[in-house]
């Protein structure tokens, strides 16, 4: 292994007469490399592209026990051992915090698992303490959206800490299988998605919304599971076969997409390949992490991993910026905020006109809503007190009529104050 040249050689331990197999990749990291080295050396550029409005995919591929999940997640409690996902999340929110006031961001997250050729929502709360009961979801497709998972839970996230909490929640719901190679290794494929929407005005003041989608994929082990798993009973055998289906379909996709003369791309072969359609041959910027184990008895799996990685590096994607898409949640939020602001201004104006603002000016220009309503309440109290103290010959009937009019205005003022406060609270929660 030569990290400086990006070259790796593997030799068959069973036959020393055979020449070594040589592979060249963009970057090679050995046992001395740190997680932060991987991030800045390989993945940071992808995250920067997503912030600019591109789609990005980062996926870990390799046999069980080769370090895929550690590479993706690392150890959250130790900043020096943060994996790709925590480092990317901190990068994203640091970028947002340092952005200009003209930029408005909306970040959402979802987390799903593909196990036994079924899709499960890892963030769905079903109200049942039994974690084995999870919501199975369906794949759908729209011309303007592409392939998506119907009814998948999506959280709006406001900080890096919230993202990591969502990730931790999803991990607690993952299926854990038991294999001989590693007792608690996962047999499922997971896809953790972060969607970043950003609104920014152009030179003429017109808002444009760009949407970046970052997909993290932690794949099941790439080895032939029917040879490795201690299966007992038909259910275990069927489980192993279906787990292999997703990986086999993905391996086939690697082979076909790397062939520039291929006439048909087999995206429909599994749910995993359908969901990753944009990642291979589509419009995503994709990075593959090929994890290999150093033991000589893993030679065949290591060789297979390197061969598939060699295919993937030949796949050509056509990345493009996603801007001014029809269906964006941020656009809906901005439109709703504009409506609420307009309604709030209208309430203030109506309060001025109906409660008796003598000069007709909009008090919202001079003070906030709370101060305005407080002033109106004090004005009512003063008028009421003045009437009660008045002894200038006004008949009692006329006096009582004016007092009743003032008392009728007081509950109306309270109702309008509460209505305006409700609008203000909703507006604040959306900003």
N, C-alpha and C positions, 0 to 999 in steps of 0.2 A: 504494500500500500504506500503510495507516494502522494500525500495531500498537496504538495507544492505543484506537482504536474497534473493533478486530478486523475491519476492512473491507479488502477487496482488490478492485481493479478491473483488468480486462484489456481491452486494445483490439486489434482486428484490425489488424496492421501493413499488410495489403494493401488495406484499405478504411477510410480515415480518416473517412468520412461516417457509418459505423455507430456507434451509441452504445456506450459501454463496458459490459461485463458486470460486475455488482457482486455480490460474495459477502460474507457475514458469518459469522464463525466465533468459537468461544470465545476463542481466542488466536491471534495471528499473530506469528511471529518473522522478523525480517529478517536481513540479512547482518551486522549489528552484534551480534546476540544470541550469547550464550555457551552452551555445552553445559549448564553448571550452571544457567543461567537456565531452560532448557527443563525440566530435571528438577524443580526446586523449583516452577516455575510450573504445570506440567501433570502430571507423572508421579508425583511423591512421594505424592500422595493415593491413587493406585491401589495403590502398594506398601504403604501403611499399611493399606488395606482387605484386601489379601492376608494380611498378618500377623494380621489379625483373623479370618481364616477364609473370606474371599470368594474367588471366582475373578476373575482379572484378565487382560486381554489388551492388549498394546501392539503396534501393527503400523505399519510404514512402507510407504506406497504412493506410487508416482510413476514417471515414466519413467526409463529407464536413464541414469545419470550425474547424477541430481538430488540425490544425497547421502543416499540411504536407509541404506546400510550405515554410513556415517560417523555419521549421527544415532544409529543403534542402538548402535554399538560404539565409535566415536571412535578415539583412539590410546591404547593401554593404558599406554605408557611415559610419557605426559604427563598428570598428574592434571587439569590445566586443560582437557584435550581429551577427557576420559572421556565416552563416549556414555551413552545411557540404560541399557544393560545393566550396565556396570561401576558406575555410580552407584547403581543399584538394588541390586546385590549388596552393595556396601559398606553401604548403608542397612540391609539385612536383617540382616547379621551384627553391625552396631553395636547394633541393636535387641535381638538375642539376647544379646549380651554384657552389656547393661544390664538384662536381665530379672531377675525375682525368682528365688530358689532353688526356689520351688514350681513354676515353669514348666520343662518339659523339651521340647526341640526336636529334630526330625529333619528335615534338609534333603536333598533328592534332586534330581538334575538329569539331563536327557536332551536329545539333540540329533539332529534328523532333517532330511532333505532330500527334497523332492519334485521330481523331475526326470523329464521324459519320462513323466509319469503313473505313476511308480514311486516307492515310498518306500524311502529308504536310511538306514541307521543310521550316522551320522557318528562315533559313538564305538565302533563294533564293530572289534575287532582280529582279522583273519582269518589272521594269521601269514604273509601274503604281502606281499612288498615292493612289489607292483604296486598303487598306490592306486586304479587304475581298477576293480579287482575289489572290489565292495562288496556287503554283504548286503541283498538285497531283502526287504522285510517286507510283511505283510498287515494290512489293517484288519479289526478284529473289533468286535462290539458286544454288550454285556450290559445287561439292564434296569436293574441297580443301579449300573453303572459308566458306561454310555454307550459312545461310540465310543473305541476305543483301538487302539494298534499292538502286535500280538502280537510278543513276543520283543525288544522295543526295550530296548537297554542303558540301565540306570539306575544312576547312581553316588550313593552316600551321601557328602555333602560336609560338611566340618567348618570350612571357612574361606573367606573371600572369595578368597584366592589360589588355592585349589583349584578354585573355580568358574571363574575366569578361565583356568586351565590347561586345564580341560575344554573351554571355549569355543574356546581356541586350537587344541587338538587337533582338534576338529570342523571348524574353518575350514580346516585343512590338508587335509581330506578332501573339501571341497566341489568340485563340478564347476565348472570355469571354461570358459565359452564365449568366443568372440571375435565381437564385433559391430563394425560400422563406427563407431557412436557412441562406443564406449569399448572398446578392444581386449580388455581382460581383465575386462569386466563379467560378473557372474554371471547365468546364465540360469535359475537354480533358485530355488525357494521354500524357506526354512529356518524351522524352528520350534524354538526353544530354550525348554525348560520347566523351571521351578523349582517343586518341591512342598515346602511347609512344613507340617509336622505339629507341633502343640503340645499337650501334655498339661498340664492345670491343674486342681487340686482345687477343688470348690465349698465353700460354708460348712460342709457336713456331711462334708467329707473325701473325697467321691467324685470320682474323676478323670473329666474330660471332655476329649475330643480334638477339636480343630478342625483343618481341613485347608484351606490356601490354595494355589491353583494359579496361578502367574504365567507367562503365555505371551508370548514375544517372537517376532514374525513379521517376517522380512525378505523381502519379496516380489520376484519377478522384475519386470523393467521392464513398465510398464503399456501401452507403445506397441504398435502393430500390428507385430509382429516380421517378418511376411512381407514388409513393405515396407522394413524397415531392415537386415535381416541379409544379408550377402553369402553366400548359400547356394550350395553346389556339390554336386550329387548328391541323390538321393532321400532318403538318411539325414538330411541336414541339413534338408531341407524337412519331413520327418516330425517331426524334433526341434522345429522352430519351431512347427509346428501344435499339437503336444501341450503345449508350454510355454504357448501361447496359450490352450489349453483351460482350464487352471487359472485364469488371470487372467480369461478371459471368463466362466467360471462364477462367479467371485467378484464380478465386476461385475454380473452378472445377480442374484446374491444381494442385493447392495446395493439394487438397484432394487425387488425384491420385498419385502424386509424393511422398507423404508421406506414401503411402502403398507399402511396399517392395515386395508385391506379385502381383502388378499391371502388366498386360501383355501388355497394350497399353497406351501410354502417349498422351493425346489429344492436342498436340502442334498446330494442324491445325485448331483448333476451332475459332481462331481469329488472326488478324494481330499482336496484342499485344503479344499473347502467342508464336507466331512464332518467333518474334524478341527477346523474352526472353528465347528462347529454351536452351541456354547454362547456363542460370542463375538458372534453376531448373532441377536438375538431370543431368546437363552437367559438363563442366570443369571449371566453375567459382567459385570464393569465393564470396558468397552472404550474405549480411546483410539486414535484414528487420527492418524497423522502424515502429512499430505499434503505431499510434497516436490515443489517445482516449480523449473524451471530459468529463469533470467532472460533468456535469449536470445530475441529476437523470432522467430527461425525455429522456436522450439519452441511457438509460440502455440497450435496445435491440441492438442498434448499437455497443455500447461498448463491450457487451458480444460477439457479432458476430466477431468483430475485434480481440478480444483475442483468440477466438476459432480458427480463421484462422492462427493467429500468432503461436499458439500451434502446428498446422499442419506443418507450414513451418519449424519450428525448427527440425522436424523429417526427413526433406528431405536430402538425402545424395548426395553430389556432388563429383566429382573426379577431383580436380584441377591439372593442369600440366603446366609447363613452355612452352611458345611458343618461340622456338628458331630455327633460320635458316629456317624460312618459305620461300617458293618460291617467293611469291608476297609481297615484302615490299617496300614502297616508299623510305625509307632510303637507301636500297641497290641500287636502281636506281640512287639516288642522288650521292652516293659515286662513282659509276661507271662513271657517267657523269663528276664528279669533276676530277677523274683520267684521263679521256680522255682530258679534258680541260687543265690540267696541262701538259700532254704530248704534246698537240698541242702548248701550250705556249712555252715550251722548244724547240720544233722544229722550231717555228718562230724565236726565238732568234738565234738558230744555223744557220738558213738560212740567217738571217740578217748579221751575222758575215762573212759567206762565200761569200755572193754576194756583200756586200758593201765594202769589202776590209779590213777586220781585218787582219793585216799583220802577226801576230803571230798565227792566227787560234784558239786562245783560246776563250772559251765561256764566254763572258762578264757577263752573268747572274750570274756567280759564284762570281763576284767581285762587281757588282753594280746592282741596280734595272733597269727595262726596260726603264724607263723614262730617267735616267741618260745615259744609253747606247745610245739611239737614239739621245739625245742631243749632245753627243760626236761625233757621226757620222755626224750630221749636221754641227758641227763646223769644222770637218775634211774636209768636202766638201767645205765649205766656204774658208778655208785656201788654199786648192789646187787651187780653182778658182782664188783667189787673187794672188797667186804666179804665175800662168800662165799669168794673165793680166799684171803683172809687169815685166815679163821675157823679156830681150832684148839681148839674147846670140846668135842671128843669126838664131833662129828657124823660118822657113818660116811661113808666115801668114796663109796659108791654113792648115798646120799641127796644128798650135796654135788654130784656130777656131774649128777644128775637136775635139781636146781635151776638149775645153770649152763646146762644144755641148754634149760631152759624160758626163761631170760632171753635166750639166743641166738636162740631161735625167735621171740621177741617183737620182736627188733630189725628183721628184714626186713619184718615186718608193719607196723611203725611207718613204715619208709621208704616202703612202698607207699601207705599212707594219706596220708603227707605229700605224695607226688607227685600223688596223686589230688586232694587238696585244692588244691594249687598250680595244677593244671590248671583246676579250676573257677574259682579266683580270677582266673586270667589271662583266661579267657573272659568272666567277669563284667566285668572292668576294660575289656576291648576294646569292650564293648557300652554302657558308661556314658559 
